[in-house]
Structure formats: C-alpha cells, structure tokens
Amino acid sequence: MDTNIQLRNQVEKYVKRWKWFLLGLALCLFTGYAILQLVTPKYKVTSSIQIKDDKKGDLISELSFMKDVNVLNNVTNNIDNEIEVLKSKSLLENIIKEQQLHIQYFEKHRALGVFPVLKERYVDPPVRISFLEKDSTTTEQVFDETINEQIEFSITIISSSNFRVSETGKTYQFGETITVQNKELILTPNFKGGKFTKAETLLVRISPVALVVDMYSKRIAIAPVSKNASVLQIELLDEVKEKGEHIINELVNAYNNDGIADKSLIAENTSKFIEQRLEKISGELLEVDITAQDFKKSNKLTNIATEASVFLQSEKENDIKAVNATTQLQLVEYMDEYLGANSSSSDLIPANLGFADPSISSISAKHNELVLERNRILKSSSEKNPVIVNLDDQIGRLKDNLNQSLGNLKSSLEITLGEINKQDQLISSRIYSAPRKERELRDIQRQQQIKEALYLYLLQKREEVAVSFGVAVPNAKVIDKAYSSVKPVSPKPSIVYLASLLLGFLIPFGIIYVKDSLDTKIHSIEDLQGNLDIPVLGTLPIFKSKKNLVASTDHSPSAEAFRMLRTNIKFMLAKLNNNGNVIFVTSTADKEGKSYVSSNLAASMAFSGKKVLLVELDIRAPKLVKYLNTQGKKGVTNYISDDKLSLKELIVDVPQVENLSLLSAGDIPPNPAELLQHERLEMLFEKVKEKYDYVVVDTAGVGLVTDTLLISHFSDLSIYVIKANHLDKRMLTIPETIYREERLPNMAMLLNNCKEKGAYNYGYGYGKHYDESMDWRKIFKKSS
C-alpha cells in the first residue's frame, strides 16, 4: 500500500475517535486543576553568604593592625568544609529545638468543596505548647521537648481561657496539664494582640526532632555560585514562606556564632597559658626583689661606684645577651611543660610567644589550624572518618616537629648561655678591685632584671591576646538575607496544565494504540489491504433486516451493497475470455457469512432479470434449505450417487425471488471428499452453465476441509468472504497461500459484516478502495 495512504489511514484511525481525546483532555485538565487545589504549594527560599578567607585579607580595615599580633591569621576556611558545617545536623537540631519547628499548627480547609486540606499556620499561632516530664532525680516536673513518635491531635479554641480536645471531647483551661499519647503537655494562649476574637479549630502535629532534622537536611541545598567563588547560595523549599526564611536566617546566625567560638578558642587558650606563667613569674620576681632588699640592708649598701667604662660597657652588653638567652630558655621550658600536659589531638597550644626560632611559631600556627579544622569536621562526623584520622596523623607529626624544634632551640640557647657565662667570668676576673659583696649584689640584680623583663613581656602578650579575643569576627558575611519567591515553584500551574494537556492526548493515544496492537481481528478493508496483496471487491455492512434475503424494492445499505457487488462481478466476468458464469463463494471457516453472501448475491442477480441457480456444495453442513425456507430434500449428493435422478427433479424455485432456483446439498454423505471428485459433478456443471445465466455456488470453508479446492476448477470467479470483527489476522495466511498458488481461479476478497458507514464501497477487482465516511473534513464537519 502507498506510504501516503498508510499514513492517512493511521491518522484517520485516531481522528475518527476524537471523542476519546476530548474526554481524555477534559479528565486530565480537571485532574490538573484538582492537583493544584489539593497539593500544598512550595516556595523557594534563597540566601547568599560570603565565606571569608582571613589569609586573603577579608578582615575589615579597622582590624588590620591585628596582623602584627599574628593571632587571627592562622586559620583559613575551605569552602567544601564550610558547606559541610552549614549542612551539619547539629546546627539544624539546635535551631529546631530553640524555635520549636517540630511543632506544627494546621488549619483545616476543603478543596473543591469535598477534599480536606491542611494549611500550616506558622505566623502567630493562637496557642503554644510545652512538654512536661518528671525529673528522675527529684519529684518535680520539668520541661522536656524530646519525643520518640509523632503526636497528632485536634483542638477547638472555645474562649480566651478554654479549649476542647476533639479526640477526647474534654474541655481544658489554658495552662492546665493534658495527656496526649502518654505525653503530658501544657497549652498556653498566644492570641494576636492578646485578645480572643473567634473560635477556631487547629490540628496540632508534634514530630520527633530527629525526623524534622533529617527532613530539612535533605531539603536544604548549599552550593557555590561559581567554581572559584567564595560566595555560597543557600536554598530551601518549604510550604510556608516565613518559616523557610526564618530557618535559613537562623542557620546562618548559628554558623557565624559557631565560627566566632572557634576563632576565640585559640586566644582563650593562650590567655590561660599566659595567666599561669604570669602568676609563677610574679612569685619569682617578688622573691628576687626581697633577696636584693635583704642583701642591701644586711650589707649596708646604698650606692655602688661604677668600674671602668670599658669593662662596665662590656658587662652591660653581656648581661643583655644573658637576659635574652635566659628568657628564651625559660619560654622553651614552659612550652615543653605545656606540651607534656596537653598531648591530645584536640588540644590547642599557645601561639606567637616570640621564640627566636621562627619555625616554632609557624609549626604552632599550623598545629592550631589543623586542630580547629578537626574539631569543626568532628561536629558532623566521627573519629573514624578518614579525614579525622588523616588530621590526627598530621597533628601528631607537627607535635613531634615542634618538640624537636624546641629541643634544638634549647640546646642552642644553653650553648649560647654557656658562652655568655664564660665571657662574664672573664670580665669579672678583670674587675679584681671590686669587692665580693658588690659582685654578689650584681648577680642578684641580674636575676631581678631577667625576671622583670619576662614579666613585662608576658603582660604585653596578655593585652594583645585580650584585644584579639574581643574582636573575633564571623566566618560568613551575609550578602542577601533569606527571601522567598513570590509565586510557588511547586506545583507550577503552567507545568501542571501543560502536563495535563499532554497526558490528555497521550493517554487516549496510548489506549487506542495498545488496543489496536493487541487486536488481531480484521475490522476494515484497510486491514485486508495492509496484510494481503489480493484484489478486494469491497465490503458489506451489517445486515439488520429480520428477513434472510434482500427484496427487489429494498433500498437499505445491505440491498445497495449487493447491487454494487452484482455490478462489479459482471464487469469481472466480462473480462474473462471463456464467458464464464460460475461463481464460487467460500471463506476460511464457518460462520463468516458465505451462505448469506451467496444467497443474497444470487437473489440480487435474479432481480436484474437473469436466470440464476444457487448450488449448495457445502455438503458437510448444508444450510440453504432452511435459510431460504424451501422444500428441497434431495440435492447434489443424491444426483451424484444415483444415476437415475435428473437435475429437473432436484432443482426447486425459491418462492420469494423470481428467476432464482436452488439446488440443495442433499443428504450428508459419509465420504464427501471422494463424492465431490465423481464425474457426475462435472456433468452437473456443464448442464447448469448452459441453462442458467449465473451459477452461484456456496462451498465449504477452505480452512477446515479440502472440498472447495477439489472442485475449484469448475469456478470462473471465486469470492473469498471474510467476516469483519471475527477472523484473526493470523488466519490470512490461508487465503494468501491459496491466491499465491492460484488454487482458486480469479480469487477476490469480500469483507462482510462491517460497522463503518459507507461500508458498501467497492473497487473493481484491483484492491482499490475509498470510504467517504473516513474523510477527515467530513468528520470534523459532523462533530462541529
């Protein structure tokens, strides 16, 4: 079949079922409207923050002098780590508990006037709920908001002081303890403006905090705005705009507070260390001062003469070196003592104490940076996390390096101090004239200077740390506070209605496609033409008359169809060179209407004034005698088996139709196939062909027995009847094989029992067909 015709047939198959598509569109659009009414809309809440990197100078200009102190320059923020901290469940859990986000209040509405819908009332709910639980250590009751399973109950606020629990029907006063699902609760009024205005019913839902935390941790999305940017965008989908904005803002605040606490931890730890050293040095300095005072008093020393300028100057410079070396040595001992007492991976160490070796300050800063990062990641992870294990390993190696550097510095300082002492002894030996008491006093004064210098140094560092402790800044700068979309992002009406339109087309299309794909029956002439390359005479509509035969004055669709069939057959027979007039009517199986076709075709030909003989050769299951209501009892089988019988004795006239005679099948033989091969059957056809203008033969179905094929050589034209909506397409291999092997002369197909309007349209033996009822312009004209 031509491709354009196939495409047209496929389109017409769907167009003629336009009512299905109209119904599908109506149902799907209504479903889309119902979804928009029933589903709670969700809004997108967005906020953007900038993660500050202290090493890149993100501190405000007023704090630039802190770079000289080197306290706030030790920690940098990794974007990925900060995202994990922001998404940590510990932050969310604190926010949910503090803001009571696990307690929801819903107002009840009816969508479409039928379906109950809940709408959360987040802003100014008329009541607040607190939990009560007995303290295990006392008999008193304390507030406790931890629950393990979801609690739901409805309340109706009756007045400013009373409410009713719908599940129990009991009325309570605000502030009175009620029990719901074995949990004691207290409801307090929270009327807008402090005044009760009207009675209202609320559904209260209390969910486990862990469940709410898990829900929001999945809803919140955090990502950088670009690959190399330090700006993060935080998004949250929520049914209530104000609730989503509140959660995002509180999350950023909690994150900043947590960052400030982390940054203050080093300064606080260093401050404690300095306070301890100051307390110890203060005692040592007091002891040296008292020793100097007692020495002067006991030896009556008021003013000591100076020595020669050269020796005194050398001694002074040597004393300064001794003081610096001793100060550094004591700092090393203090640090070594501190490291021995604080060896855990989570312990911070004092930073920026002014060691002569810059590697010690660098290692201390790196150590504290890793400890802070470890503690931050540990808030949302465990110590078995590979990142934590890696950080512990790095911290351990840094402490080993620090101990080694302190040991090297200590050895260097001890060597330096020994050299200074040797020079001091040399100078002292040269001051031979100085009395012993003066030398002893100078020793005491030297110790006094050392202690005083160390004390002043620690006082200066304490002030620097105090300043840094007071100006700790948050990790994140808020660029945009949380704001929500004006229109809901889910469900979107445009998307829902577009999907409804698509489904409204696709569902009927799919149903029709699947139905037609699973349908193996022959329904129309297109099914025949699409599966067979055999000429098609046309189609016959369903015969709705109570009579078995059409009448000459009948103008019903069936009568007109047989008139057109008669005309087409005349044209086909006229093309034959042998002036044939024998027409075989057969089918694949029983009950396809071949007897109906053969009898009415014969009647239609008789109406045109031709002498027609209807021969029944379906000798296994004869029906025509009963069908035409005639009296013939003997027929073809009797003629073949009895030489004494003549055709005149067997042929009877059909009373309803003039010029139509019937030769019935006769008695049913035990050997029909053998009987049909008898020579008297050939004599029968020779005689009737001469006497009658047309001989219409009703034969047996070729798909059941071989009777028809055995006598097919008597036929001039073979009509193969197929009943619409009855024969399986897989059975078309039978007529296809017969046609290909030319086992039935001049074979043509006839589709019977069609439901389509205009079904009695015919080609002329060439398989062409056109049905005006399938014209798409007429279909839409009729439907409009």
Secondary structure, 3 states (H helix, E strand, C coil): CCHHHHHHHHHHHHHCCHHHHHHHHHHHHHHHHHHHHHCCCEEEEEEEEEECCHHHCCCCHHHCCHHHHCCCCCCCCCHHHHHHHHCCHHHHHHHHHHHCCCEEEEEEEEECCCEEEEEECCCCCCEEEEEEEECCCCCCEEECCCCCCCEEEEEEECCCCEEEECCCCCEEECCCEEEECCEEEEEEECCHHHCCCCCEEEEEEECCHHHHHHHHHHHCEEEECCCCCCEEEEEEEECCHHHHHHHHHHHHHHHHHHHHHHHHHHHHHHHHHHHHHHHHHHHHHHHHHHHHHHHHHHHCCCCCCCCCHHHHHHHHHHHHHHHHHHHHHHHHHHHHHHHHHCCCCCCCCCCCCCCCCHHHHHHHHHHHHHHHHHHHHHCCCCCCCHHHHHHHHHHHHHHHHHHHHHHHHHHHHHHHHHHHHHHHHHHHHHCCCCCHHHHHHHHHHHHHHHHHHHHHHHHHHHHHHHHHHHCCCCCEEEEEEEEECCCCCECCHHHHHHHHHHHHHHHHHHHHHHHHHHCCECCCHHHHHHHCCCCEEEEEECCCCCCCCCCCCCCCHHHHHHHHHHHHHHHHHHCCCCCCCEEEEEECCCCCCHHHHHHHHHHHHHHCCCCEEEEECCCCCCCHHHHHCCCCCCCHHHHHHCCCCCHHHHCEECCCCCCEEEECCCCCCCCHHHHHCCHHHHHHHHHHHHHCCEEEEECCCCCCCCHHHHCHHHCCEEEEEEECCCCEHHHHHHHHHHHHCCCCCCEEEEEEEECCCCCCCECCCCCCCCCHHHCHHHHHHHHC
